[in-house]
Amino acid sequence: MKQTAQFHDLKGQSIFITGGGSGIGAWLTEGFVLQGAKVAFVQRSDASALCDRMEAEHGNRPLFMACDITDIEALRSSIAKARETHGPITVLVNNAASDNRHGLQDYCVEDWDQSIAINLRPHFFTAQAVAQDMREAGYGSIINFSSISYMMGNAGYPAYVAAKSAITGLTRGLARELGVDNIRVNALMPGWVLTDRQRDLWVTPEALADHIERQCIKEEILPEDIVAPTLFLASSASRMMTGQALVVDGGVVVTG
């Protein structure tokens, strides 16, 4: 992984990432590792091989904890373990999500609740769990991954779109709530990032060409393109930014 920027204040900081073992999350984990941060992350699937590679390549092994983020008690326990291992958490990245497609009529209450339990509920309870760490440190940064899907009014996954919209509202509310303690809360809004999952499930030549035509910058957005903006929001380089939605989409929502 090529570093495009160095944020020296992130060295030695305790970072907690949800979904940090695959997709965009794996790139985020490596990005913080390369900054010299102490990284802990949760992932439902096994990410031991990722940790082995980072230790071998960078000499900085992240702490992986298997966890289903819909289990809030397990998530709290993982945060406690990260704190015990790396010290008080000063950067929280709520990255994990599921953008499974679904219709309106074929979606039941249980499906809706499960989507919210993955895509929105953890953002609140992780913030709740790390807030005291950040108060005692005198600073902190919470980065909530949202999406431009609701800004575009995308069809095909209304529960996901609703959750991503709510994340922006939660971000603004928490920014006001926690700002008095010098804790910053921002949302990061990726466009169509071409992870392996996206390519395997939903990318077609026609859909991709149509989407890139809507972008101001006519290039594919890769997972590594999301790393530096996240590091920026985590670092003191953005110390007076809070309650903001940072869009990284090649310019789609500018042009509509």
N, C-alpha and C positions, 0 to 999 in steps of 0.2 A: 504494500500500500504506500502510495506517494503522499507525503505530507505537503500541503499547500500553505500552511501557516503554523506558527508556533505560538502557543499561549502559555507563557512561562508560569503564570500564577496557578495553572491547573496541576503543575507538578506536585505530587504528594497528596492531592486532595482525594477525599473519599467519594466515589461516584457510585450511584445505584441506577441500573438500567433494567427496565422490564422488556422482555423479548430480545435480550441482547445476544442470542446465540445463532440467529439466522436472519436472512434478508438484510434490510437496512440496519437492524439491531446489531448484527455481527460486525458491520463496518463501523458503527458507532463505538462498540466495545474496543475495536482495534485502534480507532482514532484517539480515544482517551488513553489507551495503553501507551501509544506512541508519544503522548504528551507527558508521560511519566506519572500518570495518575494511578491511584489504587482503585481498581474497578471491580465491582461485584454486579452480577446480573442473574436474573431468573429466566428460565426457559422451560417449557414443558417437555421438549424432546432433549435427548442427551447432547450436550455441547462439549464434552470432554476433549474431543479431538481438536476443536477450535482452541481451547485453552492450551493444549499441548503445543500446537503450532505457534501460538503467540509467545509462549515461554521460550521455545527453541529459537524463534526469530528475533525476539525483542528483549528477552531476559526479564520479562514482567508478566507474571501469570495472573490472569483475572480469576476471581472467585466465582465459580458457577454453582448455582443451586437449582435443582429441579423443583419446579413449582407451577401449579395451575393457578393463574392469577384470579380466577373466579372464586377461589378459596381464600377469603380475606385473612383468616387466621394464619394460614400457611404463608401468605404474602407478608404479614406482619412478622412472622418468625424469621423469614428470610432477611428482612430488613434488620432485625435484631442481630442476626448472625453476621451480616455485613458490617454492622456497627462494631461488634465485638472483635472482628478480624481487622478492620481497616480504620477504625475510629469513627467519630461522628460524621454523618453524611452531610456534605455541603453542596452536592449537585445531584439532583434527581431527574432522570429522563424517563418519562412515561411514553414508551415507544410501542409496546405490544398492541396488536389489533388483529381483527379478522374481518376481511372485506368480502366474505362469501356472498355470492349473488343470490337473490330471492325475489319472489313476486309479492304482490299485495294479498291476494286471496288465499295463497297456500301457506301463509305464515301464521302460526298459532301463538298463544300467549307464552308458552314455554320457549319458543324460538326467539321471540322478542326479548324476553328476560335474559336469555343466554347471551344474546348479542350485546345488550347493555352491560351485562356482567363482565364481558371481555373488553368492550370498547369505551366505556365511560366510568363505571364504578371504581375500578382500580385507581384512576387518576385522583380521585378524592381521598381515598384511604391511604395511599402512599404518601400524599402530601401531609395528611394528618400524622402519619407515623414519623416523618422526618422533620417536621416543623420545629420541634424543641431542640433538636441537634443544631439547626441553623440559627435559632435564637441565641443559643449559648455560644455559638461561634461568632455571632455578630454579623453574619452574612449568609447568603445561600441563593441558589438558582434552581428553580423548578422549570423544566421544559416539557410541555405537554404536546405530543404529536397529534395534530388535527389533520385536515386534508382540504384541498380545494374542491372536493366532490360536492359539498353543500353550496359553495360559492357558485359553482357551475350549474347547480340544480340537476345533478346526474340522476338518471333512472336506473333501476335494476338492483338496488340494494338500499331501500329506504330506511331500514333500521340503522345501518351503518352511517348513512348520510345524517340522520337525526343525531346520532351520538357524536359525530365529528363537529356538528354545529354546536351542540351542548358543551363540548370541550372548550370552545372559544369563550362561551359565557362563563364557564367555571374558571377559566384562566383569568378573566377580568375580575371576577369576584374575589378570587384568592389573592390577586395582585393588590387589591385594596385592603383585604383582610390582613395580609402579611407584610405589606410594605413598611409599616411602622417599625418592624423588626429588621429592616434592611434585607428582607427576603424578596427576591424578584421572581415573578411568575410570567412566563411568556409561552405562546403557542408557536409551533413550527408547522407550516402548511405546505407539505410536498405536493407537487403535481404528480403526473403519472411516472413513477420511478420504476424502471424496468429491472426488477428483481427476477430471480429464477422462477419464483412462483407466478409472477405476472406473465412471464413469457410462456410458461407451461400451460397456464389456464385460460388466459384472456387475450393475449397479444395475437393479432392477425396482421398481415401486411397492410390490409386496407384500413383497419382501425388505427394502427400506429401512424400511417401516413396522414390520415385525417387529423389526428390529434397534433402531430408535429406541425401541420399546416396552421393550426390555431396558435401555436407558440410564436413569440417574437423571435426567439433564438431557435433556429431550425436544426436542433440536435436532440438525440435521445438523452433523457435524464437518467443517469446511472446512480446506484446506491452511494457511491463515494462522493457524489455531488452534494449529498445531504450532511456529510460529516463536518466540514468546516463551518457551515452556518450554525450547527449545533454547538460546536466548540466555542464559537463566538458568543452565543447566548449563555453558555456556561461560565465564561470568563469575565473578568472585571473590565474587559474591553467594552462590554455592553452594560456597564454598571448603572447607567441612568435609563435603561430600557426596562419597562415592566408593563404588563397588561397588553402587550403587543402581539400581533399575528404576523410573523415573518414568512412571507410567501416565497417558495423556491420551486417555481413551475415553468421556467423558461418564458414567462410572459403571457400565459393563457388568460388569466383573469384580468389582465390589463386590456386585452383586445376583445374579450367576451367571445 
